[in-house]
Amino acid sequence: MDVPRAAARRQRAGPAHHRSQLLHRDRRGRLFIDHRAADRAAGVCDADLEPMRMTRAGGASRAGRAGGVALLLLATPVLLHAHGDEAHSINTPQALSPWDLAVLGGLLMVGTLYVLGAVKLARRARPPAPRALPAPPASDAARLARWEPYAFAVGWSALVLSILPPIDSLSLQYFSVHMIQHELMMLVGAPLVIAGRPLQRCLAGMPDTLRTRAAHALQARPMSGAWRVLTAPLVAWALHGLAIWVWHMPALYDAAVGNEAIHTLQHAMFVGTAALFWWGMLYGRYGRAGYGVAVFYVFLTVVHTGILGAMVTFARTPLYPIYAAPAAAHGVDALVDQQRAGLLMWIPAGIVMTLFGLALFAAWLGEAERKSMQDARLKMQTPFLLLIAALALTSCDRSAYREASQLTGGDPDKGRQAIVKYGCDTCHNIPGVLTATATVGPPLMQMGLRSYLAGRIDNTPENMIKWIRQPHSVDPQTAMPETGVTESDGRDIAAYLYTLR
């Protein structure tokens, strides 16, 4: 007689009773719903859930193909492991922690500044011109600059996706997914963001007062000196390799998975050292001529990360105990999951790094070929240049050189050499300097006849030297970098520019 009454009480208390049994907390204290228990309570069997799992599998594959992240495909066996209804609970998005929100806010701020700066620089680089005049052919640097915002967008998106569900939440359950998260950060996010030249565009996107302060702080001697040391190829390679090996020690890795603050620190060191590494490889002291050294360090990275991946793959016991319980709860063998993670670090990541190395090698060969062709043209032009120089010397008796030297106190001949020394020829078209054929900046023709400099100040020797050495003190919004020109070299460069009439 008591059975019907007990059943009635359970039915009346059903919703609250079931909710209390279905809510659980993960190891970081975040609530999630156990959909497996909910399905059992609702009387749903595995056969009913099979079409849903197949639909999710197809959607995941399409998303991976659309995003171009081939590493995610290797995680498909984990997500589709045939253990009842576990796909429901592990795919449930979890709430972002305060650390996740802080990182996401920082990424959003950087992305916003980059977009604002890119738009501002694009408008400044394309002034209105008469339609009747044909556009000059774009240089190699200008063509590459067009692709930089796209590279930044892909890299920035990879960083954002790596810290959001489902990747971030699944990384707490599966070592293999955690490895995918790290490879997205270090092999997709960091190199592509750096390839997009974020510093120049983010500075341009700042308000005027903040941009001036930031530019002065970055160009101050302590900061610029530390940056040169940290981005030196050997130092950057060593720091990045050390971060990878140290954080894969079992004690530190388990601590990162179990504590959100340590996890954020781990990711910050991975991305930070990767950014230093790729900055040193792409924008080293010797530019493209230094890509040969960059290729060497990239392939060294392939070797040592491949060794670490092989060690993880062939380990006979699970190296990270913190993943044993979640893997067992979802019916996944922790050792098999660890082998997948090791293979991800070893083979796909090695392939991506090898492709980056081959791209740098091709750029290095292209730069060598360009310089050899330039030297060949110079040898062919030398007799004609000597004849023209002799005629010019006899006709004008170097009057323009003497006048420019008297105005500035510099040596025009040394100024021509200083233009190449400080890389001015990589941005401007400068008559008389054979390597100065770029179109990134405005052409520096007839500088001795102009009334204004940068459209702002009078064309006087003092202003010319100031504009060459400290352009941001004249125009805080200029994209012209301060390259550390000395007082003597500034006078020499100004002297040469005043000979252009």
N, C-alpha and C positions, 0 to 999 in steps of 0.2 A: 504494500500500500504506500510505502515511503518512496518507492522508485519514481513514480510519476511526479511527485512534488519536488524531488531533487532535480529531476530533469527540467521541470519548469523553472526552478531557481537558476539553474545554469543557463537556460535560454534567456531569462531576463537580464542576467549579469554578463551575457555573452560578449558584447563589444568591448567593455572595459577589461573583462578577464582575458580576452584574446590579445588586446593591445599590450597588456602587461607582459604577456608571454612572448610576444613577437618583437618587442623592442630590446635591443642589445647594445652594448658599447664595445668599440674596438680598443686596441691597446693604447690609443691616445685619448680615450674618453669621449669619442664622437659617437652619437647615436646613429644606428642604422636599423632597418627592418629586415628580419629574417623571412624572406619571401618563400623559402622552402617550407617553413612551418605554416605560413599562411596558406600555401597551396594545399598542404595536407589537411588543414582545417576546413578548407573549402571543398575537399574531395576531388582535387585535380590530380590526375595521374601523370606519369612520365610520358605516356603516349600522347596526352593532350598537349604537353609542353614542347614536344619535338618540333612541330612546325614553327613555333616561336623561336626556338634556338636556331633553326636553319635560317629564318628571316634575319635574325640578328647577325648571324655569320656572314650572310651575303652583304648586309649593310656595312659591316666592318671592313670587308674586303674592298668594297667600292670606295669607302672613305680613304682607305690606305692608298689605293691607286690614284685617287683624285689628288691627295696631298703629296704624292710622290715619295712617301717615306717607306721604302721597301723593308726596313727593319721591322716594322709592325707586323708584317706577314708571318715572321717567324714566331710571333706570339700567338698566332691563331690556334695552334694545337692546345695551348694552355687555356685559352678562353673557351674552347669547345670540348674540353675534356669530358668524356662520357661518364659523368658521375651524377646522375639524377638531375636535380634542379639547381645546382650550384651556380649556374650562369646567371640566375636572377640576383642572388645576393651579392656576388662579387662585382656585378655591373652597376649596382646602386650607387649613384654619385654621392659623395660625402661632402659635408660642409667644409668650406675653406677655413683653415686655421688663421689666427692673427698674423703669423709669419707669412703664410701664403698670400694674404691680402696685402701685406707690406711690400712683398716682392712684386706682386701684380701691379700695385700702385706705382712702384718705381719704373716698371716696364712701360706702363701707360704714359707716364710723364716723359720718358725718353722718346717714345714713339711720337708723341704730340710735338715735342721740340724738333724732332727730325723732320716731320712733315712741314711744320711752319718754316723751318730753315731752308728746306729744299725748294719750297714754293718761292721764298724770297730770293734765293740765289738764282733760280731759273728765270724769274722776271728780270733780275739785274743783268743776266748774261744775254738776254734777247731784247735789246732795245729796238724800238720801231725803226724800220728802214724803208726807203723807197722800193716799191714792188718791181720797178724796172731793172734794179740791179740784181744780178744773180747772187745767190748765197755762196760764200766761199766754201771750199771743201773742208769737211771736218777732219781734224787731226786724230791720231790714234787715241790720244788722251781724252779728247772730247767725245769720241765714240764710246770709250769705256765709261766715261762719266755718266752717260745716259743709262747704263745698266746698273749703276750703283744703287739707286733707290729701290730697284726691284730686288737686288740681292739683300738689301737691308730688310725689306718687307718679308721675304721668305724666312730669313734668319730670325727676325723678331717674332714672327708667328710661331716658329718652332719652339722658341723659348717660352712663349705664353702657353702653348699647348702642353708643354712638358710639365708645367706646374699646376695644371687644371685637371679635374676629373675627366675621363676615367683613368688617365695614365697615372696621376699622382696617387689616387686611392688604390689602384691595382698594384702599384710599386710596393705597398706595404704588405701585400699578400704573396707576391711572386718575385723572386730574385730576377727572373728573366725580364719581367716588365720594368723592374728598377734599372736594369742594364740598358734597356731601350730608352728610358728617360735620360740617363746620363749620356748616351751616344747622341741623342737629339740635341742636348745642350752643347756638347763639346765638338761634335763633328758637323752639325748643321747650323745651330744657332750662332755660336761664337764666330766661326770663320766668315759666314755670310754677313753678319752684322758688321764685322770689321771691314769686309770688302766694300761695304756701303759708305765708308768714310764718315762715321757718325760724329766725330768731334767737330769737324768744320760745320756741318749742317745743324747740329744741336746748338752750337754757339750762335749761329746766325738766327736761330729761332728764339733766342732769349730776348727779353726786354733790353733796351739800350744800356741802362745802368748796370744791370746784372751781367750782361755780356762783357762789358768793359772790365768789370772786376774779375770775372772768371778768366778772361784772356790774360790779364796781368798776372793772376795767380798761377796759371798754367805755364806762362813764359818766364816766371821768376826762376832764378838760378837753382835753388834747391829742388823745386818740382821738376824743371826740365832736365836737370842732371840725373835725378833719380829715375825719371822716365827713360832716359837714354840707357841707363844701366839695366833696368828691368826688361827692356825690350831688345837688348842685345841678344842675338840668336842663341848663343851658348847658355846665357843666364835664363832666358825665357824657356828654352827647352828643358833645362834642369829643373826649374820650378814646376813646370807642368808635369813632367814625369814623376817628380817627388810627390806631388799632390795625388796623382793616380795610385801610386804604389802604397803610400801611407794610408790613404782612406780605404783601401781594400784589405787592410788588416782586419781580421775577424772582430776583434774587440771594438775598434772604431766604427766599423761598418754596422755592427749590431746596435751600437749606441746611437748612430744616426737614424736608423730605422725606428728605434724606440723613443726618440726624443725629437720633437719638431724643431727646437732651436738648433740642436746639433745637426739635424738634417739640412736646415737652411744654410748653416755654415759650410757643410760639405759641398752643397751645390754652388755656393758663392766662390769657394776655392776652385772648384772644377771650372766654372765659367770664367772666373777672373784670370786664372793662369792660362786657360785656353785663349782668352782675348790677348794677353801679353804675347803668347807664342805666335799667334797668327798675325798680330801687328808687326812683330819683329820679322816675320817671314815676308810679309807683303810690302811693308814700308820701312825697310831697314835703311841704314846709313847710306848704302850705295845704290838704292833704288833697284831697278830691274837688273842692273849689273851684278847685284848680290843674290839673285835668284839661284845661282849655282850652289851657294852655301845653304840657302833655304831648302833646296832639294835634298841635300845631305841630311839635314836635321829632321825633315819630314820622314825620310825613310828610316832614320834611327828610331823615331817614334813608332813607326809601323813594327819595327823589330821588338822593342821592349813591351809594347802593349800586346803584341802577338804572343810573347812569352807568358805574360800574365794571363791572357785568355786561355792558353794551352794548360797552364797550371790549374786554373779553375775547372776546365773541361775534364781533365783526367784525374782529378782528385777522387779518391776512393770513398771518402766520407763527406757528408755535408760540412762545408767550412763555416757557415753562418747559422748557428742554432736558432736564431730568432725567426727564421722562415720555416722551421720544422713544423710547428703547430698550425699555422695558417694553411700550409700546403696539405698537411694531413687532413685538416678539416674540410678541404675542398677536394679530397681524393687525388691529390697530385703528389707523386713521389718527389721529395725534396732534392734528392740526388739528380734525378732527371731534369728538374727545373734548373738546378745549378749547372748542369751540362749545357742546357740551352743558353743560359746566360754567358758561359764561357765561350761558346761558339759565336754568339753575337759580338763579343769583344774581339774575338780572334779573326773571323773570316769577313763578315760584312763590313765591320769597322776598318779592317785592314784594307779592304778593297776601296773604300771611300778615301782613306788616307793616301793610298797609292794613286788614285785618280787626281787628288790634289797635287801630289808630287809630280806627276806627269804634266799637269797643266803648268806648274812653275817651271819645269824643265823646258817645255815648249816656249814659254815666254822668255826664258833665258837665251835659248837658241835664236829666237826672233830678235832680241836686243843685240846679240853678237853679230847677227847678219846685218842689222841696220847700221851698226857702227862700222862694219867692214865696208859696206857700200858707201857710207859717208866718207870714210878714209879714201876710198878709190876715187870718188868724185873730187875730193880735195886735191889729190895728186894730179888729176886731169886739169883742174882749174888753176893750179898753182902758177904755171907760166903766164896765164892771162891775168891773174890777180897781181902778179909782180909787175907786169907791164902797165896795168891800170894804176897801181900804186906809184910807179916811177913817174908816169905822166902827171898824176895828181900832185906829187911832191914838187915837180918842176914848175907846175902852173900856179899852184897856190902857196908854195913855200911853207906848207904846214901852218898857215896863218890861223886856221880854225882850231888846230890843236893847241897853239900857243895861247890863243884867247880863252879857250875852255880851261886850260891849266891855270891861267891867271885868275879866272873867275872863282874857281873852286879850290885851288891849292892842291889839286890832284893830278895824276898821270893818266891820260886817256888810254894809253896802251895797257897799263896795268888794270884799268877799269874794264876793258874788254875781257881780260882773263878772269877778273873777279865776277863778272856776270855769269860765266860758266861755273865758277867755283861755288857760288851760292844758289845755283839752280834757277836763276832768272830765265834762262833759255828754255826751261821746260814749260813755261806759261805764256811767254810773250814772243812776238815776232820783232826782232831787233836787227836793223840793217847793219851789215858788217860782221855779224856774229853768225857763223855758218850753221851752228846747231840751233839757233834761236828762230824756229819756224812754227812754233806752237800758236794755237788760237784760243787757249783757255782764258788768258787775260787780253787786255787791249794791246794793239800794236804800238810800239814805242818809236814812231817815226817823226822826224822833224821836231824833236824835243827842244832843240835850241831856238825854235821860232814860236813856240806856244806861249800864250799869255797866262794860262792857268795850269795848275797841276791838280789832277783828280777832280777837276771842276769846282774846287773849293778855295784854293790858296794861290797867291801870285807866284809866278814862275821866277823865283830868285834862287841863287845858289844855296842859301841857308835852308830855304823851304825844300829844295830838291834833295839835299842831304838828309833832312829830317824825314821826308816822305820815304826815302829808300831805307833808312835805318828803323824808323818807328812809325809805320803807316797807321797804326791804330790810334796814335796820338793826334793824327790829322783827321781821320775819318773812322770813328769807332765801328761803323757798320761795314767796313771794307772786308772783302774776302782775301785780301793780300796778306800772306803770313809774314811774321817778323822772324827772319832767318838768322839773326845774330850778326848782322853786318857791323864791322868795326868802324871807328871814325875814319881811319885812313882809307879803308876799302870803300866806304861811302863817298868820300871825296873823289876817289879814282873813278867809281861808277858814274857819279854825276858829271865828272869831266868828260867821260866818253859820250854820255847822252847829249851833252851840249855841243858835241861836234856834229850831231845829226841835224842837218838843215836842208 
